[in-house]
Amino acid sequence: MKRSTGPIIRMVSNDTHGAGGIQCCFCRCCTCIHLEFFKTLPGVLKVCETVLSGFIQSLLVNYGLRHSSTIGTAFEGALTTSSACFFTSTVLLACYFLSEKSYRLIRASLFEVIFNSLSCFFYLSSASFLAVSTKMFLMAQYYVMPGFEVYPAMTAAYMLSGVVGLIHGADAYFSYIHYKSTR
């Protein structure tokens, strides 16, 4: 005798909460805004990537640009890496903030995995190259000339580049886990 079972109901779990916008008294305003994204781990990682990349770029432009000929190609590599990653992270952050659907589609794609993996590699390699150049070419000038502020700024830039590289590496890992779970 064949036993008949009822229909199978599968609940789809959402990584983010379905209600977008801002709760205002008895209604929800600006439902196109996806504020819940900032409460998730990918949201925190993306904000950290964007803010730190912008800060690194600011350090490089404000302090290192005048000494770029002294620092050499390490400066150009660090500036190119921070500029490209800052721009892309800002665009992704804006898309995720304005549209939950964009977040789900892009996060589930291979783009996030590849972008974060390459960003991790470029940040870590540019950080090590900038560290060597800073130590070789700027450290002696820092000890000889008082008020030579480019050395501490470039030191902060390569240290923060290493931190952002690790954050991109963590984001690449979590993106890969999310990508594999949607396949």
Buried (B, 14 or more C-beta within 10 A) or exposed (E): EEEEEEEEEEEEEEBBEEEBBEEEEEEEEEEEBBBBBBEBEBBBBBBBBBBBBBBBBBBBBEBBEEBBEBBBEBBBBBBBBBBBBBBBBBEBBEBBBBBBEBBBEBBBBEBBBEBBBBBBBBBBBBBBBBBEBBBEBBBEEBEEEEEBEBBBBBBBBBBBBBBBBBBBBBBBBBBBEBBEEEE
